Amino acid sequence: MSRRLGLGAFVTGLLAAVLAAVVRATTPLSDLAVPNADVLLAKGLSAVGVALVTYGIYRFVMSVFVTRVSDRRRAHDLRNVLRLVLGLVALVGVLGAFTDQWLGVLVSFGVIGFAVTFALQQPILSLIGWVYVVIKRPYAIGDRVSIANVSGDVAEVDFLVTTLWETGGSLTSNQPSGRTVTVPNSLVLSSEVVNHGALFDRIWTEVPVQVSYETDLPFVRDLLLDAAEEELGDEIRAAMERYQTRLDASPLELETPNGVSVNIAQEESWVVFKLRVLVPPTGAQRARNRLYERIIPRLAAHPDRVGFPVGRSR
């Protein structure tokens, strides 16, 4: 459907251009400089022809090439680049058709460009930020990112703004809040951008468990490791293999853990076990919920060996 629409617009544009040429050919040279009906008709047909041909090329390229790109993120970037380039071509073509001064239109764009640069600094910076995002790819569609203290999943990257589906916000858990946040692309050039899944497709997260000082600490540690192994063991080992492959291809020399680990922190009135696991960037809270559903009943089943800091100053 999209391809046929593009071909239809392209053919219609060519017909309009041909009609414009016919009108010009049948109009006396002395009348071409006078803005009469025939001249205006020729210019209008030329402008419509340029617009339709450009639109037809856009639709055709989209249907034949861009829609076949398997990577949706790359397809989104290609669509935006195509829109920008062909949009500028169409604008120059339409103005040139009306003025018959193609070179003059290009020169005017250059002169006007210097003037609008001062008046539209932020939009221009945002456009430059979009070019930076497309080339350097600090984030792409679907990534969970933090930009200038705003966190969310990247839903769309346009010429001037990036739209995030907010995570966190007024919620205590780092889950979608149902709100969208529009961030100017210029912030990419002036603020830190944290991509939670750029290194590879997993991030480390901690599952804290608080127990009293009277608890059998080695028992709790082993229980947490067993629960994490049952729930996420195979998934974590596969992720660590992918991470190690990525690390081997980089100049970094880092020591990476083999899998799940437990860190212990001493607080004023209790002990905190921090179970450290690998999870998808957008699935941390779901993974913590699954682990708590395994861990808490097992801890409660051993009151002789596990104590909770109930009634203490917390």
KOLTI-612125 format. One record per residue (C-alpha): x, y, z. Coordinates in steps of 0.001 Angstrom, whole numbers, m for minus. Example, Ala and Ser with C-alpha at 12.3 -4.5 7.8 and 13.67 -1.06 7.14 Angstrom:
<rs>
{{12300, m4500, 7800}}
{{13670, m1060, 7140}}
</rs>
This chain:
<rs>
{{0, 0, 0}}
{{2758, 2441, 969}}
{{4738, 1596, m2155}}
{{1739, 2107, m4443}}
{{964, 5392, m2728}}
{{4532, 6522, m3306}}
{{4496, 5485, m6963}}
{{1157, 7236, m7446}}
{{2488, 10462, m5945}}
{{5666, 10182, m8039}}
{{3775, 9671, m11314}}
{{1318, 12451, m10482}}
{{4227, 14776, m9734}}
{{5865, 13956, m13056}}
{{2597, 14657, m14874}}
{{2311, 17992, m13078}}
{{5879, 18850, m14094}}
{{5137, 17901, m17709}}
{{2001, 20058, m17733}}
{{4029, 22936, m16289}}
{{6574, 22520, m19083}}
{{3794, 22467, m21681}}
{{2258, 25642, m20275}}
{{5631, 27358, m20310}}
{{6318, 26185, m23869}}
{{2999, 27539, m25125}}
{{3374, 30878, m23329}}
{{5127, 33634, m25262}}
{{8511, 34616, m23879}}
{{7337, 38168, m23417}}
{{4586, 36975, m21080}}
{{6779, 34782, m18871}}
{{8021, 37807, m16927}}
{{4459, 38966, m16269}}
{{2606, 37303, m13377}}
{{m491, 36367, m15423}}
{{m2674, 33283, m15011}}
{{m624, 31072, m17343}}
{{2644, 31902, m15602}}
{{1182, 31348, m12148}}
{{m352, 28070, m13353}}
{{3015, 26890, m14657}}
{{4775, 27801, m11441}}
{{2064, 26191, m9329}}
{{2210, 22973, m11364}}
{{6002, 22960, m11072}}
{{5834, 23384, m7286}}
{{3176, 20669, m6954}}
{{5246, 18419, m9201}}
{{8369, 18884, m7063}}
{{6428, 18259, m3839}}
{{4685, 15134, m5170}}
{{7840, 13672, m6701}}
{{9738, 14202, m3454}}
{{6902, 12677, m1428}}
{{6725, 9732, m3825}}
{{10457, 9130, m3448}}
{{10062, 9242, 335}}
{{7201, 6740, 392}}
{{8935, 4444, m2090}}
{{12258, 4422, m235}}
{{10418, 3854, 3056}}
{{8498, 862, 1712}}
{{11335, m721, m253}}
{{14340, m137, 1989}}
{{13571, 1272, 5446}}
{{10733, m1143, 6301}}
{{13051, m4057, 5517}}
{{15610, m3022, 8113}}
{{15266, m5605, 10882}}
{{16633, m3297, 13584}}
{{13700, m1062, 14540}}
{{16032, 1459, 16154}}
{{18068, 1851, 12979}}
{{14890, 2017, 10897}}
{{13635, 4871, 13087}}
{{16881, 6804, 12565}}
{{16822, 6201, 8798}}
{{13230, 7422, 8603}}
{{14123, 10669, 10388}}
{{17190, 11280, 8201}}
{{15131, 10631, 5080}}
{{12416, 13021, 6252}}
{{14950, 15766, 6966}}
{{16878, 15458, 3694}}
{{13889, 15118, 1387}}
{{12006, 17804, 3311}}
{{14813, 20281, 2652}}
{{14977, 19194, m986}}
{{11220, 19703, m1360}}
{{11372, 23130, 298}}
{{14190, 24316, m1977}}
{{12411, 22844, m5003}}
{{9068, 24484, m4273}}
{{10641, 27893, m3622}}
{{12788, 27549, m6719}}
{{9747, 26647, m8818}}
{{7914, 29778, m7701}}
{{10862, 32141, m8038}}
{{12718, 30574, m10997}}
{{15902, 31398, m9053}}
{{17255, 28066, m7857}}
{{20725, 29384, m7091}}
{{19241, 32447, m5451}}
{{17116, 30283, m3176}}
{{20183, 28361, m2020}}
{{22110, 31573, m1403}}
{{19135, 33031, 454}}
{{19059, 29973, 2674}}
{{22688, 30605, 3547}}
{{22112, 34277, 4348}}
{{18941, 33605, 6295}}
{{20694, 30790, 8104}}
{{23163, 33195, 9701}}
{{20309, 35373, 10910}}
{{18124, 32631, 12346}}
{{21091, 31015, 14090}}
{{21018, 33765, 16703}}
{{17231, 33737, 17037}}
{{16846, 29957, 17203}}
{{19859, 28840, 19195}}
{{18068, 26222, 21276}}
{{16253, 24533, 18361}}
{{19503, 24482, 16397}}
{{21357, 22967, 19358}}
{{18587, 20384, 19651}}
{{18958, 19548, 15959}}
{{22716, 19171, 16447}}
{{21949, 16975, 19458}}
{{19746, 14796, 17260}}
{{22592, 14416, 14735}}
{{24876, 13441, 17613}}
{{22365, 10840, 18839}}
{{22021, 9349, 15346}}
{{25788, 9151, 14773}}
{{27187, 8319, 18231}}
{{24057, 6520, 19506}}
{{24323, 7241, 23244}}
{{20817, 5788, 23331}}
{{18211, 4394, 20958}}
{{14545, 3469, 20930}}
{{13738, 1100, 23785}}
{{16759, 1943, 25963}}
{{16223, 2849, 29581}}
{{18113, 6078, 30193}}
{{18530, 8963, 32609}}
{{18918, 12427, 31058}}
{{19248, 15480, 33290}}
{{17646, 13763, 36318}}
{{14785, 12340, 34222}}
{{14606, 8552, 33837}}
{{12546, 6585, 31387}}
{{12363, 4314, 28365}}
{{13146, 6015, 25049}}
{{9919, 5990, 23026}}
{{10830, 8339, 20180}}
{{13766, 10433, 18999}}
{{12674, 13359, 16817}}
{{14675, 16205, 15321}}
{{14298, 18462, 18365}}
{{13141, 16323, 21295}}
{{13416, 12863, 22781}}
{{10251, 11400, 24273}}
{{10641, 9191, 27355}}
{{8095, 6949, 28985}}
{{8906, 7934, 32541}}
{{10020, 5376, 35089}}
{{10009, 6090, 38798}}
{{8764, 9628, 39198}}
{{6269, 9607, 42057}}
{{6578, 5812, 42352}}
{{8986, 4243, 44824}}
{{9835, 1411, 42421}}
{{11704, 2063, 39200}}
{{8738, 1103, 37018}}
{{6762, 3010, 34347}}
{{4667, 5783, 35867}}
{{2342, 6113, 32870}}
{{3591, 9607, 32080}}
{{5686, 10823, 29152}}
{{8531, 13312, 29449}}
{{9785, 15388, 26517}}
{{13493, 16177, 26748}}
{{15188, 18654, 24351}}
{{17954, 16970, 22392}}
{{20261, 19855, 23317}}
{{20549, 18344, 26818}}
{{22506, 15448, 25314}}
{{25302, 17930, 24566}}
{{25291, 19643, 27969}}
{{24145, 17013, 30502}}
{{25183, 13546, 31515}}
{{23334, 10709, 29784}}
{{23112, 7392, 31626}}
{{22163, 4415, 29486}}
{{21210, 1495, 31712}}
{{21690, m1098, 28990}}
{{24327, 221, 26586}}
{{27223, m1956, 27749}}
{{25237, m5130, 27237}}
{{21691, m6308, 27832}}
{{21856, m6671, 31632}}
{{22537, m4497, 34692}}
{{23439, m5368, 38269}}
{{20791, m4787, 40902}}
{{20707, m5492, 44636}}
{{17992, m7201, 46647}}
{{18354, m6047, 50290}}
{{17251, m8305, 53146}}
{{17390, m7079, 56761}}
{{17923, m9462, 59672}}
{{18793, m9099, 63341}}
{{22233, m9545, 64851}}
{{21126, m12843, 66414}}
{{20650, m14395, 62971}}
{{22799, m17252, 61676}}
{{24527, m15122, 59052}}
{{26226, m17910, 57014}}
{{22876, m19745, 56859}}
{{21094, m16679, 55456}}
{{23879, m16057, 52975}}
{{23655, m19594, 51605}}
{{19866, m19407, 51513}}
{{19985, m16217, 49419}}
{{22496, m17703, 46999}}
{{20401, m20857, 46591}}
{{17227, m18857, 45923}}
{{18958, m16679, 43329}}
{{20516, m19716, 41677}}
{{17149, m21425, 41339}}
{{15420, m18339, 39990}}
{{18076, m16691, 37796}}
{{21147, m18931, 37718}}
{{21071, m20092, 34085}}
{{20028, m16670, 32850}}
{{22846, m14932, 34730}}
{{25520, m17357, 33506}}
{{24423, m16854, 29884}}
{{24483, m13083, 30384}}
{{27958, m13221, 31940}}
{{29253, m15121, 28914}}
{{27931, m12374, 26612}}
{{29433, m9735, 28884}}
{{32825, m11471, 28909}}
{{32789, m11649, 25105}}
{{32088, m7924, 24958}}
{{34805, m7251, 27524}}
{{37398, m9328, 25639}}
{{36808, m7194, 22542}}
{{37443, m3956, 24485}}
{{40697, m2459, 25849}}
{{39390, m2719, 29423}}
{{40875, m5133, 31923}}
{{38275, m5777, 34589}}
{{37621, m8561, 37025}}
{{34035, m9714, 36677}}
{{32127, m11911, 39143}}
{{31208, m15379, 37985}}
{{27594, m15029, 39010}}
{{25391, m14187, 41973}}
{{27077, m12661, 45008}}
{{26050, m11456, 48470}}
{{27401, m8388, 50248}}
{{26840, m7779, 53970}}
{{26466, m4339, 55547}}
{{26320, m3551, 59258}}
{{23672, m1044, 60269}}
{{22964, 470, 63682}}
{{20428, m2142, 64807}}
{{20403, m4816, 62114}}
{{22405, m6497, 59375}}
{{21625, m6016, 55688}}
{{22302, m8743, 53154}}
{{22528, m7342, 49618}}
{{21933, m10058, 47057}}
{{23546, m8909, 43793}}
{{22057, m10291, 40569}}
{{22001, m9522, 36855}}
{{18645, m8501, 35407}}
{{17318, m6813, 32234}}
{{17382, m2985, 32539}}
{{13590, m2827, 32326}}
{{12934, m5871, 34523}}
{{14755, m5124, 37778}}
{{11643, m4719, 39935}}
{{10013, m7847, 38525}}
{{13163, m9838, 39275}}
{{13276, m8493, 42844}}
{{9632, m9439, 43347}}
{{10290, m12999, 42188}}
{{13296, m13322, 44488}}
{{11433, m11947, 47516}}
{{8646, m14464, 46898}}
{{11257, m17210, 47238}}
{{13381, m15717, 49997}}
{{10902, m14428, 52595}}
{{8977, m17717, 53103}}
{{12248, m19628, 53444}}
{{13562, m17209, 56036}}
{{10286, m17303, 57960}}
{{10445, m21122, 57998}}
{{13546, m21022, 60235}}
{{12688, m18797, 63216}}
{{15350, m20577, 65269}}
{{18100, m19433, 62917}}
{{16705, m16207, 61399}}
{{15575, m13133, 63301}}
{{14008, m10004, 61859}}
{{14624, m6526, 63341}}
{{11001, m6099, 64424}}
{{10452, m3506, 67177}}
{{13935, m2043, 66885}}
{{14640, 1577, 66022}}
{{14743, 1525, 62214}}
</rs>
